[in-house]
């Protein structure tokens, strides 16, 4: 459970998304939600009236951020330059990026994060871009639930490299705590920081932990070449009951995603919860996230 904060109002771009909504639940009446779709925001049950704006309409963003002192952007990092241009020059900025920027298979998502990070670092503005690893545990998030469904459907899991590549997922509550700490930190100029779970483990081990937490028998993992899995990936879109798996997801299973979180601990003062605890929250009772 994250304790509510007191202090200045926080403008949240993308407040109706998963990370934005998780942050809004903690900040309560302190938020100024900036959303593209007011109906989607209303459906989340918040009492605060949003400011409607679209990142493709710069004047609307400038108006929505007028007089803002603290701005959090949970929109895709590719919009960073637009956020910087719309926010008051004195505003403290906290933006969400992604460790996808490190992928060996560049894609639109990762390239957008790199462009957004470059925009912040060259801006001279006070703030930080936080780069989370895979986020799990948010309301409406389907990363680990998709995995649980896959394990339940397949008695044998074919994984490239036998699932030995490393992952370091982070619970949504820790992403929220990192954002809150970043808002409190007195940044001098622009910064970039990775936020991740406490330790890396093999993807095979991660799958086993997900199975245990969701009450499923541990999967039997079989090492297979990536090629056949890439060829079969399109079938997941048409087979009933099987979660959709993209070819890009299979390729990323071949690369290690393990990161140093020393700066997260030292600068933000955030020590992430264990995977076992995070999965218990995800599959257990309805804890606040």
N, C-alpha and C positions, 0 to 999 in steps of 0.2 A: 504494500500500500504506500502511495506517495502522498505526503502531507501537502495540503494546499499552501500556496505562497501568498504573501502580501507584497505590495509594492506598486510600481507603475503599470499602466495598461500595456498589453502586448498585442500588437497587430499580427494575426496569423493568416498568412496567405496559404490557401489550400486547407482551410480549417475543417472542411467536410471529408477530407481523406482520412486514412487510418491513423497516421502519425499526428496529423493536425487535430483530429477529434480526440485522440488520447491526451494530447497536451491541453486541449480546451477543457476536458473533464477535470483536470487538476487545477487549472487557473480560475475556473468558475467565472465570476462576474468581471474579472480583470481583462477578459479577452475582447478584442475587436476583430471578429471573424471577417475575413475577406474571401468571398467565395464567388464562383462563377454561376452556380445554380442554387438559388435561395431555397427552392423546394427540397433539394437534397439535404441541405443544412437543417431545415425545419423537421425533416423526417428523423433526424438524430435525437430530437427531443430537447434541444437547448432552448433556454429562455431568451438568450441574447440575440438582438436583431442584427443580422449581418450587413456588411457593405458589399454590394454586388460589383464585381469588376472582373475584367478578363485580361490576361497577360498578352493577348493579341491586340488589345486596345490600350496603348500606353496612357492616354489621358484619363481613362477610367481608373487605372492603377494609381496614378499620381493623386487623383482626388481621394481614393480610398485610403491612401497612406498619409494624407495631409496631417501634419502635426504629430506624426508617429515618433516615439522616442526609442522603441524597441520593436524590431520587426523579425519575425520568424517566417521563413519560407519553406513550406513542406511541398511546394510544387517541384516539378522536375528541375534539376540543376541547370538544364540548358536555358532556362529563363532568367538566370542570374543577372545578366547585363541589364535586362528590363527592370528587374527588381531594384537594382542599384540606382538606375536612372530615376525611378519613381519615388524612392524613399528619400526623406529629408537628409541633407548632408550630415547632420549630427546624430542620426539614428544608429543605434547599435544593431548589427545584423547577425542573425544566426540562420544559416541555410543548410538544407540537407542535400548531400551528394550521395555517393555510393562507392563501395569498393569495386564496383564493376569497372571503374576506371583502370584497374590493373589487369583486366582480362587479356589473354593472348590472342583472343579472337575479337578484334574491335567490332563494335556494332553501334547502332544509332544511340542506344542508351548510354553506353560507356563513353562514346565520343562527346555526347551532350554534357556528361559530367565533367569531362576534361575541359571543355570549352567554358563551362560555368565556373570551374575552379580558377581557370586562367583569368576570367573576367574579374573575379573577386580579388585575386592576388595582385592584379595590375591596377586596381582601383584606388588603393591607398586607404580604403574605408575601414573603420574599426569593426571587427567582427570575425566570424569563423564559419567555415564550411565543415560540417561534420559528415564523415563518410561511414555510414553503418555497413556492416556485413549483412547477411540475410537476416531480416527481422521476422520474428515469430511472436505469437501471443497477443496480437492486437485483435480487437473485435472486428470480425469480418475477414481476418487474414486467413489464407488457405494454404500456406506453405507446408506446415507440418501436418495439417489435416489431409491434404492431398497425398502426402507420403503415407499416412496411416491407411488411407483408402487403397493406395497402391499395394501396400504390404498385405492388406486383407484380401485383395483380389488375386494376387500372385503368390503362390506358395514358394516359388523360387524366384529370386531377384537376380536378373542378369545385369551386372554392373561393369563398366569399363575399368580395367585395372583392379578388378575385384573390390572396388570401393575403397581403395587405400588413400586416395587424395584427401587432403585435409579441408575441414570446414570449421568455422568459428561463429556460429549464429548468435545473435543478441536478442534478448527479450525486449518487447516493446516498452516495458516499464523502465528499462535501463536507457533506452533511447530518449524517453521522456525526461528522465533524470539528467541525462547529459545536456539536453536542450535547456532545461531550467538552470543548470549550473553555468552554461555558456552565457545565458542572459544576465546572470549575476556577475560574471567575470569582467574586469575592466580591461578590455582588449586594446592594445596599442597597434594600430594598423591591422591588415588582414592576415588571417591564419587558416590553416587546413589541418584537420585532425581525424584520425580513424577512431571509430567507436565499435567495439566488438565484444563478444562473450569472453569469459575469463580464461578460456584455453581452447586450443584447437584439438580436434579429434578426427579420426578417419570418417569418411562418409558412411562406411559400413557400420562403425560404432554409433554414428548419429542415427542411422536407420534402426539399429537395435534399441537405442534409447527411446525413440519415438514409439516403436512397437510396445515396449514395456509400459510406457506411460499411458498408452491408449488401450491397454488390456489385450493386446494381440500377441500371439506366439512370435518369438523372434524369427525373422526371415532367414531362409537359407540363401546365402549369397554365392553366386557363381560368376567367376571372372570370364568376360567375353570381350572380343575386339569391339571397338567403338563403331566400326563400319556397319555391321548388321543392325545395331541398335539405331543408328542414324537412318538406315533404310526403313526400319519398322516404325519409327516415330510417328509418321502421318496416320498410321492405323489407329493410334490412341484417340483420334478425333472422331472415329466412327464406331468403335467398339463400345457398346453400352456398359456402363458401370466402371470403365477404366478411365482414370484421370488423364486429361490431355497433357502430353509431354512434348515440348518443342525440341527440335534438333539442337538448337542452341543450348538448351539445358543439358543435354547429353554431352556436348563438347566441353561445357564448363565443369563436368564431373572429372575431367582429365587434369585440371589444374588445381594446385594447392591454394587455399584461401586461409592463410594463417598470418596473423598480424600482431605487432607489438602494441599493447594498450597502456604502456607506461605513461605517455602524455595524458591519456584519458584519466588515469588515476591521479597523476601528480598535479595537473592543471585544473581539471574539473572536480577532482575529489570523488569520482564515481568508481566504485568497485562493483562490477556486474555480478548478478546472481548466477548460480551454477545452472547448467543445462537441466539437471534433474529437477531443480526447484522451478525453473521456468516452464518445463513441460508439465509438471504437476499443476501449476496455475492454469496452463492452457487446456488440459484435458480434465481438470478437476471441477470444483464448484465455481460459481460465477464470482470470481474475485474481481475487484476493481483494477483496471489496468491504466 
